[in-house]
């Protein structure tokens, strides 16, 4: 991938994480889940059409990124607690 393509893909990843984060927020708020879930699914569907990847591959990628982001956040909190 070119540098420009990598930059664009990082923006796509950020948007996917944002949409998954919106789903998490609605679960905590106990309202708005259907809309947030539909928005995420529409995003993944459009991205699948554009990239040729499957929706399952994209969903796994975004959920893995979200999990890794959560692990990093927990690791940094543990390190702060040890100070």
C-alpha positions in Angstrom: 0.0 0.0 0.0 1.1 3.5 -0.7 1.5 6.0 2.1 -1.7 7.7 0.9 -3.6 4.4 1.0 -2.3 3.7 4.5 -3.4 7.1 5.7 -6.9 6.6 4.2 -7.1 3.1 5.8 -6.2 4.5 9.2 -9.0 7.0 8.8 -11.4 4.2 7.9 -10.2 2.3 11.0 -10.8 5.3 13.2 -14.4 5.7 11.8 -15.1 2.0 12.4 -13.9 2.3 16.0 -16.0 5.4 16.5 -19.1 3.5 15.3 -18.4 0.5 17.5 -17.8 3.0 20.4 -21.2 4.5 19.7 -22.7 1.0 20.1 -21.0 0.5 23.4 -22.3 3.9 24.6 -25.9 3.0 23.7 -25.6 -0.3 25.6 -24.5 1.6 28.7 -27.2 4.2 28.2 -29.8 1.5 27.4 -31.2 3.4 24.5 -30.4 4.0 20.9 -28.8 0.6 20.2 -30.8 -0.2 17.1 -29.8 3.0 15.4 -26.2 2.8 16.4 -26.0 -0.9 15.3 -27.7 -0.1 12.0 -25.2 2.7 11.4 -22.3 0.4 12.0 -23.7 -2.4 9.8 -24.4 0.1 7.0 -20.8 1.4 7.3 -19.4 -2.2 7.1 -21.7 -3.1 4.2 -20.6 0.0 2.2 -16.9 -0.7 3.0 -17.2 -4.3 2.0 -18.6 -3.2 -1.4 -15.8 -0.8 -1.8 -12.9 -3.0 -0.7 -14.0 -6.4 -1.8 -13.5 -7.7 1.8 -16.4 -9.5 3.4 -18.5 -7.9 6.1 -17.3 -10.7 8.5 -13.6 -9.9 7.8 -14.2 -6.2 8.4 -16.3 -6.7 11.5 -13.6 -9.0 13.0 -10.9 -6.4 12.1 -12.8 -3.6 13.8 -13.8 -5.6 16.9 -10.1 -6.8 17.2 -8.9 -3.2 17.0 -11.5 -2.2 19.7 -10.3 -5.0 22.0 -6.7 -4.0 21.5 -7.5 -0.4 22.2 -9.3 -1.5 25.4 -6.3 -3.6 26.5 -3.9 -0.7 26.0 -6.2 1.5 28.0 -6.3 -1.0 30.8 -2.5 -1.5 30.7 -1.9 2.3 31.0 -4.4 2.5 33.9 -2.5 -0.3 35.7 0.8 1.4 35.2 -0.6 4.7 36.5 -1.9 2.8 39.6 1.6 1.5 40.4 3.1 5.0 40.5 
